[in-house]
Amino acid sequence: IMGLSVKDIRIMPSAVGGGFGSKLDISFQPYIALAAWKLNRPAFISYSRNESMQSTTKRHPSEIALEIGCSEDGTITAFNFEGTFNTGAYASWGPTVANRVPVHASGPYFIENYRAKSYAVHTNTPSSGAFRGFGVPQSAIAQETAFDLLADKVGIDRLEFRIRNALQNGLPTATGQIFEKGVGIKECLEAIQPHWARANAEARAFNAKANGSVIRKGVGLGSCWYGCGNTSLPNPSTIRFGIKADGTIVLHQGAMDIGQGSNTVITQIAADGLRVPVHSIKLIDGDTDLTPDCGKTSASRQTFVTGKAAQLAGEALRRQILRKANVSEAASLEFSDGLIKAYEGDTSVEIELTRLEPNAFGYVFMAEETYDPPVKALDEKGQGMPYAVYGYGAQLMELSVDTKLGTIKLDRITTAHDVGKAINPMLVEGQIEGGVAQGIGLALMEDYLPGRTENLHDYLIPTFGDMPEFVNLIIEVEDAEGPYGAKGLGEHVLIPTAPAILNALRDATGVIVAALPATPDKVMAALMAHNEE
């Protein structure tokens, strides 16, 4: 915009809250930069809530048609999907949404005869953009609802139906990609089985003893898979890792931490690669003059892609030190002021760091490694390798419906997410619970009406009081490509929540609300229509 060279611009972001896709689009940033440049002074801009609602991107509204068939034993035989996504007045990330959805619309299941088409269309509404899941939450609602309907039609337990059709190692995905390791959806579904049995028994017992009560209990399932990283596109991250003459270990990582914990996780991975305590590392993050490019914080890519670069850099740095000490990989290292000691068996070797010549970055040992996931473009029939890693998950929602008011109370959710390797289990649980909260908003509350919605009185979001009890099951099915087997998680956890809620609503009342959110008025309208049939 300013006609400057990249080297003439330095960006040092401050700590910010979550983006969930909104930070992928330019909004007010150019205006601030131009004002600061022209006036030669600090500048800021502050939007009112109304201006923010009008100008920022939204999740793509969608219209989805889905046909699905199976044999008598529940094996899915055919799947035909068509989705139209409203990208508004500008393209934004509409093409990315339209590209990602057909890859994922099958869910994490083996379907031999599969066709999926999607379109991003321009309208005269506010623009839609990236929002946690890139269209996959919308397609999953249709797919998971259809699974329940089909399982009921052939008389097979809904969870068993999913287990029978679950993708496994060695089976091709809808794009023809075959993974020999790391497909963890079946493990997620099986982990939920005892909770599914208990929840169904309790709901059936409650409803049988209702004695005229207006409250009905329901149980619903949702599942997900999500490719980590850009779809069939280059996706590199670079990490620099060095040791100074005084023994300070410094990690340069440019992955932007917007609350998801990449600063913590990537430092942990680098520490494992070098085999040092994580607290011994000094972190330099998010400074375009000091950190190599780690790509955007989106597409659930940072733990996988930047984490893999951190693993490679840590291991490369360790090899340099071992080579200098002339010891084998089995040696252990001890870092102190100006000194590294290498121990192997009964012998030890000292490296005096002050005797070594620092490089241009001021390090006596340094490794810089880049990782770009191995992917291939999709051909004209949609076959190829769009992602090197997928994450998997399943969620079980237990809820209560007031059939006189149309209100829904979420009682308990059981989540099972395959993260490959839980680098930081506490952050995993945080991601799960935050994703579920957004899924609740998608299913039950959040409804943007162009030209009308202008504040958080009209646009409702979940609060603490709307959260169910959580039972989180962390599943670890090691991936062949991810750092120490780890997979991304950020977007996956949102995807199954809305389908699980809607399936539980139908389980409780027999009704389907196809136009989200399922607000009380829509639930009541569906109940009244159902009762008249």
C-alpha positions in Angstrom: 0.0 0.0 0.0 2.8 2.4 0.9 5.2 1.2 -1.9 7.9 0.2 0.7 10.2 -2.7 0.7 9.4 -5.4 3.3 12.7 -4.8 5.0 11.7 -1.2 5.6 8.7 -2.3 7.8 8.9 -3.8 11.3 5.8 -5.2 13.0 5.9 -6.0 16.7 2.4 -7.1 17.7 1.2 -6.8 21.3 -0.6 -9.5 23.1 -4.1 -9.8 21.7 -7.2 -11.9 22.1 -8.4 -14.7 19.8 -9.0 -14.1 16.1 -10.8 -17.3 15.0 -10.3 -16.2 11.4 -11.1 -12.5 11.7 -7.5 -11.4 11.7 -6.9 -12.9 8.3 -8.6 -10.1 6.5 -7.4 -6.5 6.3 -9.8 -4.2 8.1 -8.5 -1.0 9.7 -4.8 -1.8 9.7 -3.9 0.2 6.5 -5.6 3.3 7.8 -3.6 3.2 11.0 -0.3 2.6 9.1 -1.0 5.5 6.7 -2.0 7.9 9.5 1.2 7.1 11.5 3.4 7.4 8.4 1.8 10.6 7.2 1.6 12.3 10.6 4.9 10.8 11.9 3.2 10.0 15.3 1.5 7.1 16.9 -2.0 6.5 15.6 -5.0 4.3 16.6 -8.5 3.6 15.5 -11.5 2.6 17.6 -14.6 1.2 16.1 -18.0 1.3 17.8 -19.7 -2.0 18.2 -22.0 -1.0 15.4 -19.1 -0.2 13.0 -17.4 -3.4 14.0 -20.5 -5.5 13.2 -20.9 -3.8 9.8 -17.4 -4.0 8.6 -15.9 -7.3 9.8 -16.3 -10.6 8.1 -18.9 -13.3 9.2 -19.2 -17.1 8.9 -20.5 -18.0 5.5 -24.3 -18.5 5.5 -24.9 -21.7 3.5 -27.6 -23.8 1.8 -26.8 -27.5 1.7 -28.5 -30.4 0.0 -27.3 -33.9 0.9 -28.3 -37.4 -0.3 -26.8 -40.5 1.4 -27.5 -44.2 1.1 -26.4 -47.4 2.8 -26.8 -51.1 2.6 -28.8 -53.1 5.1 -25.8 -53.7 7.3 -25.2 -50.0 7.5 -22.3 -49.6 5.1 -22.5 -46.3 3.4 -22.8 -46.8 -0.4 -23.3 -43.4 -1.8 -23.0 -39.7 -0.8 -24.0 -36.7 -2.9 -23.4 -33.2 -1.5 -24.0 -29.7 -2.8 -23.3 -26.6 -0.8 -23.7 -22.9 -1.7 -21.9 -20.4 0.5 -22.7 -16.7 0.7 -19.4 -14.9 0.5 -21.1 -11.4 0.4 -19.9 -8.4 -1.5 -16.3 -9.4 -1.6 -14.5 -12.7 -2.1 -12.4 -12.7 1.1 -11.8 -16.3 1.9 -14.8 -17.6 0.0 -12.7 -19.6 -2.5 -10.9 -21.3 0.4 -14.1 -22.2 2.1 -15.5 -23.6 -1.2 -12.3 -25.6 -1.7 -12.1 -27.0 1.8 -15.7 -28.1 2.2 -15.9 -30.8 -0.5 -12.7 -32.4 0.9 -14.3 -32.6 4.4 -18.1 -33.1 3.7 -17.9 -36.9 4.0 -16.8 -36.5 7.6 -14.0 -38.9 8.8 -15.6 -41.9 7.1 -14.9 -44.3 4.3 -17.3 -43.7 1.4 -16.6 -45.5 -1.8 -19.1 -43.5 -4.1 -18.8 -39.9 -3.2 -19.5 -36.6 -5.0 -19.3 -33.1 -3.5 -19.7 -29.7 -5.1 -19.5 -26.3 -3.4 -19.9 -22.8 -4.6 -19.0 -19.4 -3.1 -21.4 -16.8 -4.4 -21.4 -13.0 -4.3 -24.4 -11.2 -2.8 -25.1 -7.7 -1.6 -24.6 -8.6 2.0 -21.6 -7.9 4.3 -18.6 -10.0 3.3 -18.1 -13.4 4.8 -14.6 -14.6 5.6 -12.5 -17.0 7.6 -14.2 -18.2 10.7 -13.1 -21.2 12.8 -13.7 -24.2 10.5 -13.7 -22.6 7.0 -17.1 -23.9 6.1 -16.7 -27.4 7.6 -19.0 -26.8 10.6 -21.8 -26.1 8.2 -21.2 -29.2 6.1 -20.8 -31.3 9.2 -24.2 -30.3 10.5 -25.8 -31.7 7.3 -23.6 -34.9 7.2 -24.1 -35.8 10.9 -27.8 -35.2 10.8 -28.1 -37.4 7.7 -26.1 -40.1 9.5 -28.5 -40.2 12.4 -31.5 -40.3 10.1 -30.0 -43.1 8.0 -28.9 -45.2 11.1 -32.5 -45.0 12.4 -33.9 -46.0 9.1 -31.9 -49.2 8.9 -32.3 -49.9 12.7 -28.6 -49.5 13.7 -27.4 -47.8 16.8 -26.2 -44.3 15.8 -22.8 -44.7 17.4 -22.4 -48.2 15.9 -23.3 -46.8 12.5 -20.4 -44.4 12.7 -17.9 -47.0 14.0 -18.8 -49.3 11.1 -18.1 -46.7 8.6 -15.1 -44.9 10.3 -12.1 -44.2 8.2 -9.1 -46.3 9.1 -5.4 -46.6 8.3 -5.0 -47.9 4.8 -8.4 -46.8 3.5 -8.6 -43.9 1.0 -10.2 -40.6 1.9 -12.7 -38.9 -0.4 -9.7 -37.4 -2.3 -8.0 -40.8 -2.7 -5.4 -40.1 0.0 -4.3 -43.0 2.1 -2.7 -42.7 5.5 -0.8 -45.7 6.9 -0.7 -44.2 10.4 -2.5 -41.8 12.6 -6.2 -42.1 11.6 -7.8 -41.8 15.0 -11.6 -41.4 14.5 -12.4 -44.9 15.4 -10.5 -44.6 18.7 -12.5 -41.4 19.5 -15.9 -43.1 18.8 -15.0 -46.2 20.8 -13.8 -44.0 23.7 -17.3 -42.5 23.8 -19.1 -45.9 23.8 -19.6 -46.3 27.6 -20.7 -42.7 28.0 -23.2 -43.2 25.1 -24.7 -46.3 26.7 -25.0 -44.5 30.1 -26.5 -41.4 28.6 -29.1 -43.2 26.5 -30.2 -45.3 29.4 -30.6 -42.3 31.7 -32.5 -40.3 29.0 -34.8 -43.2 28.2 -35.5 -43.8 31.9 -36.2 -40.1 32.5 -38.6 -39.7 29.6 -40.4 -43.0 30.5 -41.1 -41.6 34.0 -42.0 -38.1 32.8 -45.6 -38.3 33.9 -46.8 -35.4 31.9 -43.6 -33.3 32.4 -42.8 -30.8 29.7 -39.1 -31.7 29.9 -37.7 -34.2 27.5 -34.1 -35.5 27.6 -32.1 -36.2 24.5 -28.7 -37.6 23.5 -26.8 -36.6 20.3 -23.5 -37.4 18.6 -21.3 -35.3 16.4 -17.9 -36.2 14.8 -15.2 -34.3 12.9 -12.0 -34.4 11.0 -10.0 -31.4 9.9 -7.0 -31.0 7.7 -4.2 -29.0 9.3 -2.7 -26.3 7.2 -3.5 -24.7 3.8 -5.4 -26.8 1.3 -3.0 -28.2 -1.4 -0.8 -25.1 -1.1 2.7 -24.3 0.2 2.6 -23.8 3.9 6.1 -23.3 5.3 7.3 -22.2 8.8 10.9 -21.4 9.8 12.4 -21.5 13.2 15.8 -20.1 14.4 17.4 -21.6 17.5 20.7 -20.5 18.9 23.1 -20.5 21.9 25.1 -17.5 22.9 28.6 -17.4 24.3 27.3 -16.9 27.8 25.2 -20.1 27.5 21.8 -18.4 26.9 19.6 -20.6 24.7 17.3 -18.4 22.5 14.4 -19.5 20.4 13.1 -17.2 17.6 9.6 -18.2 16.6 7.3 -15.9 14.6 4.0 -17.9 15.1 1.5 -15.4 16.5 0.1 -16.5 19.8 -3.5 -15.1 19.9 -4.4 -17.1 23.0 -4.2 -20.6 21.7 -0.8 -21.2 23.4 1.6 -21.5 20.5 4.4 -19.7 22.4 4.1 -22.4 25.1 3.7 -25.4 22.8 6.3 -24.5 20.2 8.9 -23.8 23.0 8.1 -27.1 24.6 8.7 -28.9 21.2 12.0 -27.0 20.7 13.0 -27.9 24.2 12.3 -31.6 23.5 14.4 -31.4 20.3 17.4 -30.0 22.1 16.6 -32.1 25.3 16.7 -29.2 27.7 14.2 -28.0 30.3 11.6 -25.6 28.7 12.3 -22.9 31.3 15.9 -22.7 30.2 14.9 -21.2 26.8 14.6 -17.5 26.2 11.7 -16.9 23.7 11.7 -14.1 21.1 8.3 -14.1 19.4 6.4 -12.2 16.9 8.9 -9.5 15.7 9.4 -9.3 12.0 12.9 -8.0 12.4 13.9 -10.8 14.8 11.9 -13.9 14.0 11.7 -15.9 10.7 8.3 -16.2 9.0 6.1 -18.8 10.6 3.0 -18.2 8.5 -0.4 -17.2 9.6 -2.1 -18.4 12.7 -5.0 -20.1 11.0 -6.0 -23.5 9.5 -5.0 -25.2 12.8 -1.5 -25.2 11.5 0.9 -23.8 14.2 1.3 -26.8 16.5 1.8 -29.0 13.4 3.8 -26.9 11.0 5.7 -24.5 13.2 6.0 -27.2 15.8 7.6 -29.5 13.3 10.1 -26.7 12.3 10.8 -26.3 16.0 11.4 -30.0 16.4 13.8 -30.0 13.4 15.7 -27.0 14.7 16.0 -28.4 18.2 17.4 -31.7 16.9 19.7 -30.0 14.4 21.1 -27.7 17.1 21.7 -30.7 19.4 23.5 -32.5 16.5 25.8 -29.6 16.1 26.8 -29.6 19.7 27.3 -33.4 19.8 29.5 -33.2 16.7 31.6 -30.4 18.3 32.0 -32.5 21.4 32.7 -35.6 19.3 30.2 -37.7 21.1 27.3 -39.9 20.0 23.6 -39.3 20.0 23.4 -41.2 23.3 25.3 -38.4 25.1 23.5 -36.0 27.5 24.2 -32.3 27.6 24.4 -29.9 30.5 24.3 -26.1 29.9 25.8 -23.5 32.3 27.3 -20.1 32.1 29.7 -20.1 29.1 30.0 -23.8 29.1 28.4 -27.0 27.7 29.3 -30.4 29.2 28.6 -33.5 27.2 28.4 -36.8 29.2 28.7 -40.2 27.6 29.3 -43.2 29.8 32.1 -42.4 32.2 33.6 -39.7 30.1 32.7 -36.0 29.8 33.7 -33.3 27.3 33.6 -29.6 27.9 32.9 -26.9 25.3 34.0 -23.5 26.3 31.5 -21.2 24.5 33.6 -18.1 25.0 36.3 -19.5 22.8 33.9 -19.9 19.8 33.3 -17.2 17.2 29.7 -15.9 17.2 27.9 -15.8 13.8 26.1 -12.8 12.3 23.2 -13.4 14.7 25.4 -13.5 17.7 25.3 -17.2 18.3 28.1 -19.7 18.7 25.8 -22.5 17.8 22.7 -22.0 15.7 20.2 -24.0 13.6 17.5 -22.6 11.3 15.1 -25.1 9.9 12.0 -24.8 7.7 9.2 -27.2 7.4 6.6 -27.3 4.6 4.0 -30.1 4.8 4.0 -32.5 1.8 0.8 -31.9 -0.1 -0.4 -32.2 -3.7 -3.0 -30.2 -5.6 -6.4 -31.8 -6.3 -7.0 -32.8 -9.9 -10.1 -32.2 -12.0 -11.9 -35.0 -10.1 -10.9 -33.8 -6.7 -8.2 -36.4 -6.1 -4.9 -35.6 -4.5 -3.2 -34.9 -1.1 -4.7 -31.7 0.2 -3.3 -32.1 3.8 -0.4 -34.0 5.3 -2.2 -34.3 8.7 -5.8 -34.6 9.8 -7.1 -34.3 13.4 -10.2 -36.3 14.5 -12.8 -36.0 17.2 -16.3 -37.0 18.5 -18.6 -35.3 20.9 -21.7 -36.6 22.8 -24.2 -34.0 24.0 -26.8 -34.6 26.7 -29.6 -32.0 26.9 -33.1 -31.2 28.2 -35.8 -29.6 26.1 -38.7 -27.6 27.6 -41.5 -28.5 25.1 -43.7 -25.7 26.2 -41.1 -23.0 25.9 -38.8 -24.4 23.2 -35.8 -23.7 25.4 -32.8 -26.1 25.5 -30.6 -26.7 28.5 -27.2 -28.4 27.9 -26.6 -30.9 30.7 -23.3 -32.6 29.9 -20.9 -33.0 27.0 -18.4 -35.8 26.6 -15.6 -35.0 24.1 -13.0 -37.3 22.6 -10.4 -35.6 20.4 -7.4 -37.3 18.8 -4.5 -34.8 19.1 -1.8 -37.3 18.1 0.4 -36.3 21.1 -0.9 -33.9 23.8 2.1 -31.5 24.0 0.3 -29.6 26.7 -2.8 -31.3 28.0 -4.1 -28.3 29.8 -4.1 -26.2 26.6 -5.8 -29.1 24.8 -8.7 -29.0 27.3 -8.8 -25.2 27.0 -9.1 -25.5 23.2 -11.8 -28.1 23.5 -13.9 -26.1 26.0 -13.5 -22.8 24.0 -14.4 -24.6 20.7 -17.5 -26.1 22.3 -18.6 -22.7 23.5 -18.5 -21.4 20.0 -20.3 -24.4 18.7 -23.1 -23.7 21.2 -23.4 -20.2 19.9 -23.6 -21.5 16.3 -26.3 -24.0 17.2 -28.5 -22.1 19.6 -27.8 -18.3 19.7 -25.7 -16.4 17.2 -27.8 -14.9 14.4 -26.4 -12.0 12.4 -29.0 -10.1 10.4 -27.5 -7.7 7.8 -28.6 -4.1 8.4 -30.2 -4.9 11.7 -27.7 -6.6 14.1 -25.6 -3.8 15.6 -24.8 -4.8 19.2 -24.5 -7.7 21.7 -28.1 -7.1 22.8 -29.3 -8.4 19.4 -26.5 -10.8 18.8 -26.3 -13.3 21.7 -23.2 -15.2 22.5 -22.8 -18.0 25.1 -21.8 -17.2 28.7 -20.6 -19.3 31.6 -24.2 -20.1 32.5 -24.8 -21.7 29.1 -22.0 -24.2 29.4 -22.7 -27.9 30.1 -20.6 -30.1 32.4 -17.5 -31.3 30.6 -16.0 -34.8 30.4 -12.9 -34.5 28.2 -11.1 -37.6 26.8 -7.8 -36.8 25.2 -7.0 -39.5 22.6 -3.4 -39.9 21.3 -3.1 -41.7 18.0 0.4 -40.8 16.9 0.7 -39.2 13.5 3.6 -40.0 11.1 4.2 -36.4 10.1 3.4 -34.2 13.1 6.0 -33.1 15.7 6.4 -36.1 18.0 3.2 -37.3 16.5 1.1 -34.2 17.4 -1.8 -32.9 15.3 -3.6 -29.6 15.2 -6.7 -29.0 17.3 -7.9 -25.4 17.1 -10.8 -25.7 14.6 -11.6 -29.3 15.0 -13.2 -28.9 18.4 -15.9 -26.5 17.2 -17.1 -28.8 14.4 -19.0 -31.6 16.2 -20.8 -29.4 18.8 -23.7 -28.1 16.8 -24.4 -31.4 15.1 -24.4 -33.1 18.5 -26.9 -30.5 19.9 -29.2 -30.8 16.9 -29.1 -34.6 16.9 -29.9 -34.6 20.7 -32.8 -32.2 20.1 -34.3 -34.6 17.5 -33.6 -37.5 19.9 -35.6 -35.7 22.6 -38.5 -34.4 20.6 -38.4 -35.9 17.1 -38.0 -32.5 15.4 -35.2 -31.2 13.2 -34.4 -27.5 13.1 -32.6 -27.0 9.7 -32.1 -23.2 9.8 -29.8 -22.3 12.6 -29.6 -21.0 15.2 -32.2 -23.2 16.9 -33.7 -20.4 19.0 -36.8 -21.1 21.1 -39.2 -19.7 18.5 -37.9 -22.1 15.9 -37.9 -25.1 18.2 -41.5 -24.3 19.2 -42.6 -23.9 15.5 -41.0 -27.3 14.7 -42.7 -28.9 17.7 -46.1 -27.5 16.7 -45.7 -28.7 13.2 -44.5 -32.1 14.4 -47.5 -32.5 16.8 -49.9 -31.7 13.9 -48.6 -34.5 11.8 
